[in-house]
Structures are given as C-alpha cells and as structure tokens.
Amino acid sequence: MRIAARRDLILSAAASSMATHGYERVTLEQIGEAVGLSPTGLYHYVGGKEDILAQLMVDTIEAIARDTDALTGGHQDAGIRLSAIIRAHLRVSLTTAAGRVLSRHQDIVVSETYSTILRDARREHDRRFELIIADGVTQGAFIADDARTTARLVLGALNGVPRWCADDISPAEVDRIADQLIDFVVTGVGSAPRRARVAASPTAAEAVAGERR
C-alpha cells in the first residue's frame, strides 16, 4: 500500500476511535490494531497521537475550504460565501469523525511543535472568515466595524454548536441548524440601517443618587 493511502487509513481509523472514545483514552496500540500495524509500524507514517491530531486538523480545515468552494460555486458575493463557509464548517465539524474529534478538543494542550501546527491551521480558517466579512463590507453588503472581531463572534457561535448538539445528529438537522445560524449571522451583519444605540439604563444606585442631587 502506498504511503499516502496508508496514512489516510491510519488517520481515518484514529479519527473514528477518538470520536467514539475520546482523544485521551485512545492508544497507539488501538489505532495500530485497527489498521494491522504495531505501534512501531505506525511511526513509519505518523509521529504519535499529537501528530495525528495535527494532521486531522490540517485535513479538516482543507475539507471545509473545499466544501465552501463547492457550495459557493464561483460566486464572489460575500453573502453567498459567508453562508457557504458557515454551512461547510458545521457539516464537517458535526458529521465527520475528524471534525467531531477536533470540535471536542478545541482547548487541548499539546507540545510546542504540534501546537504551532494547530494554531496555524486555526488562524488560516479564522482568516478566511475575516476576509469574507471584510469583502462584504467593501461590497456594501455587511456592516462590521471590525472584521476580525466579527469573524471571531461568528466562529464562537459555530464552535459552540458541537458542545450541545447530539452526537448522532442527521445531515438534515445539521443543515437546519446551519440555516438558522446563517439567517442570524447574515441578518446581524447585513447593511440595513443601524438601530439607534440605546444608552444603558442607570442602575438603581445611580437613580437614587440622581434623585438626591
């Protein structure tokens, strides 16, 4: 079997096992058994569990990018692109084994070598959201005072979904959640006239102090 194919087989087996049992509980021995290799044999293809996690992250970010491009269909409209990347993110993170592993281990601590790989992959993904939102502002489709902050808010909502949805969620339910989130986000950044900002109501203590004056 070619190295690339063997690597893909190992990553697939590892993702499935980790999605079921959790990253911490899965051993290299278990992964090796699933693909017919000893732990020593695995090291010909991966550097250990942290390496597997890093490769899953890179592959998952690439999968979201591919799915986004397919859903976008070449359109440059920022609204279409933002809707596409939201839907792609949810589909990959909720319906693929690798996506479920990574969504459940967003705050995992790994060694510096692999933390750099994980951080760079996340930054690439975050940057894609930021650029779409910035393009939407330029096109007059979005209102966002700070594209980076807005992107982080959207990603925060997306990354929170795996924490409360069922593990066996159906593709149809994923798309239903995506539809709701897309409506919420696109409406939130849409270029409709802003509502007047309402000053915060005074606290009870401030009101009493004002009366005393």
Residue pairs with C-beta under 8 A, 6 or more apart in sequence:
1 9
3 45
6 35
6 45
7 45
7 46
7 55
9 35
10 31
10 35
10 37
10 42
10 45
10 46
10 52
11 46
11 52
11 55
11 56
11 59
11 98
12 97
13 31
13 34
13 35
14 26
14 31
14 49
14 52
14 56
15 56
15 96
15 97
15 98
15 101
16 34
16 97
17 26
17 30
17 31
17 34
18 26
18 97
18 101
19 97
19 98
19 100
19 101
22 104
23 49
23 53
23 101
23 104
23 105
23 108
26 49
28 39
28 42
28 48
28 49
29 39
31 42
31 52
32 38
32 39
32 41
32 42
35 42
46 52
46 55
50 110
50 111
50 113
50 114
51 114
53 101
53 102
53 105
53 108
53 110
53 114
53 118
54 110
54 114
54 117
54 118
54 121
56 98
56 101
56 102
57 102
57 117
57 118
57 121
57 122
58 117
58 121
59 98
60 92
60 93
60 96
60 98
60 99
60 102
61 121
61 122
61 124
61 125
63 92
63 96
63 98
63 99
64 85
64 88
64 89
64 92
64 125
65 88
65 128
67 84
67 87
67 88
67 91
67 92
68 81
68 84
68 85
68 88
68 128
71 83
71 84
71 87
71 88
72 80
72 81
72 84
73 80
75 81
76 135
77 139
77 141
78 132
78 133
78 135
78 136
78 139
78 141
78 142
79 136
79 141
79 142
79 186
81 132
81 135
82 129
82 132
82 133
82 136
82 154
82 182
82 185
82 186
82 189
83 182
83 186
85 128
85 129
85 132
86 154
86 158
86 178
86 181
86 182
86 185
87 175
87 178
87 182
89 158
90 158
90 161
90 174
90 177
90 178
90 181
91 171
91 174
91 175
91 178
92 98
92 99
93 99
93 100
93 102
93 103
93 158
93 159
93 161
93 162
94 100
94 103
94 161
94 162
94 165
94 169
94 174
95 169
95 171
95 174
100 162
100 167
103 159
103 162
103 163
104 162
106 159
109 115
110 118
125 155
126 151
126 152
126 155
129 151
129 154
129 155
130 147
130 148
130 151
131 147
133 142
133 144
133 147
133 150
133 151
133 154
133 189
134 144
134 147
136 142
136 144
136 189
137 143
137 144
137 147
140 191
141 190
141 191
142 150
142 189
142 190
142 191
143 189
143 190
143 191
143 194
144 150
144 189
150 189
154 185
157 181
157 184
157 185
158 181
161 177
161 181
165 173
165 177
202 210
